[in-house]
Amino acid sequence: MELSRRRLLGTVGAAGAAGLVVGGAGGALGVAAAQDDGPEALTTLGSTAVAFRPARAKHQAGITTPLQAKGHLVAFDLTPGSGRKEAAALLRRWSRTAEELMAGHAPHADTGVALDAGPSSLTVTFGFGHGFFDRTGLTKRRPTQLDPLPDFSADALDPRRSNGDLWIQIGADDALVAFHALRALQKEAAGTARLRWQMNGFNRTPGATAQPMTARNLMGQVDGTNNPKPSDPDFDERIFVGRDADQQWMRGGSYAVVRRIRMLLDEWEKQPLAKQEKVIGRRKSNGAPLTGGSETTPMRLDANGPDGLPVIPADAHARVAAPESNQGAAMLRRPFSFHDGFRDDGAPDAGLLFVCWQADPLRAFTQIQRKLDRGDALSVFLRHEASGLYAVPPAAEAGDYVGRPLLEG
Amino acid sequence: MELSRRRLLGTVGAAGAAGLVVGGAGGALGVAAAQDDGPEALTTLGSTAVAFRPARAKHQAGITTPLQAKGHLVAFDLTPGSGRKEAAALLRRWSRTAEELMAGHAPHADTGVALDAGPSSLTVTFGFGHGFFDRTGLTKRRPTQLDPLPDFSADALDPRRSNGDLWIQIGADDALVAFHALRALQKEAAGTARLRWQMNGFNRTPGATAQPMTARNLMGQVDGTNNPKPSDPDFDERIFVGRDADQQWMRGGSYAVVRRIRMLLDEWEKQPLAKQEKVIGRRKSNGAPLTGGSETTPMRLDANGPDGLPVIPADAHARVAAPESNQGAAMLRRPFSFHDGFRDDGAPDAGLLFVCWQADPLRAFTQIQRKLDRGDALSVFLRHEASGLYAVPPAAEAGDYVGRPLLEG
């Protein structure tokens, strides 16, 4: 592929249904825009822009957007003295900046870290935590779906890395583009909100595998096979808040559950392949159910082996988490892996930044996690170390900012 | 681009001069190799394999290899009771595994984390630290170039994250491929060497910018413009150990200096653009010298402005570090950026995993760092927090392992 060095200030064209604009944005940000030394030729990886205000979908980007190679999760608490007015001003600043960054433009007083790069599928997604509503005098408008998650027996949660008044998910296929966005948004919070916790994650780089392929996690498992798909007839109903919502400002939004799940990889990797596959209920090689077929073949949960026992064991993760085992409950899992080096005992501090999306956490994450908490063979290899639950409002309408119907409605 | 899901066990073809084999390796590792459901179609990002034993170059991969999107640096110490024999066995295991991984094959008892992915430009580079030679009874064969670096006034080094008997640099354009290699190599050290420190880094993802472009660091600066280039007539002499080496086992090898350099980004970003450019001596937009031209235009160090002062200030980083200011000294900088979240004070724990390569650290890194330590305007924005110096032997010859001429010579 012929590549050149022209840097031009691109504009984002009409957004498609999924909010993806491939090649619609130039590979340029701010300062370098004046240069012009050849035709533009970013690859799709760099030139793909995701629309901040999708033309048709009403939900924010970063929920049904394909997994990106790099992710930052960050939570803020409102500072003492910051209330509804200050929060509204912050969301207005953040929305403007997110829209600029996602289109490949540089914000005011830019650090330059993303110079030369295209938008690289950057998404910025904003959410509100439980405490936000009390601090802004909006307690009556807090959805019941934000009621704290129940305790699970396997939890060992660090409150300093959990919850928070405001939450942002940043994803991009380039690490500097993602870091640039994180810093720009952090800077705009100054005086209104202070950083509470921040985590970094990653997924496959587009092009590293023959696509489309379901992601693998750091246990080596295909992870996400049984996710609801946008083509499912009940997808919107499961994942996005509908017209019957008590809190109408959340209509078109979704609830995000975030868990830092450390994997005990030293213990996991000692298990023979056959044991690992029984724990999961699927083949490691291709994610196919132990009852046969390919990754997309439905599990035959009632099939028994020659020994009379279920082929997919009763405590296999895929069985316990399946909609069939949970009155049809399902959530859209959209995680990042994490690796923060090694712990003092030499074990990797690594695992999954689990992020899942649903219209109602009680009937999705909580239902399934309660079941997993009681009988999942995988749980002995996992440690839930942090947790958050956020109300993620719909995308901003034209000329608006994310959350205005709550903050000024 | 049409992509499919065939996974086949590829073989690496003849290596080019740079050791790069584009499209020569299949996108497959181990378990998935038996699958065959369509034509193979990884992109260049995934299918690029770097040769472990380059056909012509005598040096290990990961020195002149283009920067990869993800990097791991890791140091080990030999465990009590491990001497020359055990170290030799470890280097033999490591070399075999590195060769397999770089070709896109899975090692024995694989975790599966890299399944489905191509080699993604994976490189694994091995080095020996100062202590290695005492622990293996090879003190007399330790090169004088491994003498400890001098203290610099700006150093605030953490010994727990510095030095180490053995050092590995891992780079790949896919984060799971890199993590997979790290875990495979760590596992093989068990019983012989224990992890001392480990750091994670990143660079631009290929395709995020119009290429070729010099990297940017987290200060937003173009970083690496004045690097020696393989096409320079004295490149090999500057970077690789020559035939006149006291320690012939290092002939064709190089010395790596590693520094964890935290950037005081909050302070840096408060500086106006004009101040930042004076600190560096180059334009932020495109890396051109303040004396004009484009990124590759030579600096005019003797040019004065209308005020009679040098256009590139006397303490500008680019001036102080330039070969012209250091009796011609130059090193090949090949860094990764790092971002390990935020510190307790809310400042980012982020900066540069500085890695530089040279035939003689005393006449390259040490010469230049001494100069920077005394008069670099950039240094007030940097904290050197960890340091390592490693002898990186030449690539293994056919049928051999890295370091055999030292360990069995």
Interface residues (C-beta under 8 A of the other chain):
Chain A: M1 L3 S4 R5 R6 R7 G27 V31 A32 A34 Q35 E40 A41 L42 T43 T44 L45 G46 A69 K70 D110 T111 G112 V113 L115 D116 A117 G118 S120 D173 D174 A175 L176 V177 F179 R183 K187 R194 L195 Q198 M199 N200 F202 N203 R204 T205 P206 G207 A208 T209 A210 Q211 P212 M213 R216 L218 M219 G220 Q221 L265 E269 K284 S285 N286 S337 H339 D340 G341 F342 G346 P348 A350
Chain B: M1 L3 S4 R5 R6 R7 G27 V31 A32 A34 Q35 E40 A41 L42 T43 T44 L45 G46 A69 K70 D110 T111 G112 V113 L115 D116 A117 G118 S120 D173 D174 A175 L176 V177 F179 R183 K187 R194 L195 Q198 M199 N200 F202 N203 R204 T205 P206 G207 A208 T209 A210 Q211 P212 M213 R216 L218 M219 G220 Q221 L265 E269 L273 K284 S285 N286 S337 H339 D340 G341 F342 G346 P348 A350
